[in-house]
Amino acid sequence: MTEKRAIEALRRAAERREVADTERHAAATELRKRVADARKAGVSPTKIAQEARLSRQAVYEALQPPS
């Protein structure tokens, strides 16, 4: 592999990581909103955890206001 190709590969990988980070943030934001919506609708934290494949602790954390 030449230096030029190595640099190009690094840039592509860095771009993919940036896109993935952005998507992960958007997915986490949506999940927090959906957890809050479910809780407001009367769904128990245990049921939310089961359905969202989270721990109950993660559900309680998602329900806390952002710091």
Secondary structure, DSSP 8 states (H G I E B T S, - for coil): --HHHHHHHHHHHHHHHHHHHHHHHHHHHHHHHHHHHHHHTT--HHHHHHHHT--HHHHHHHHS---
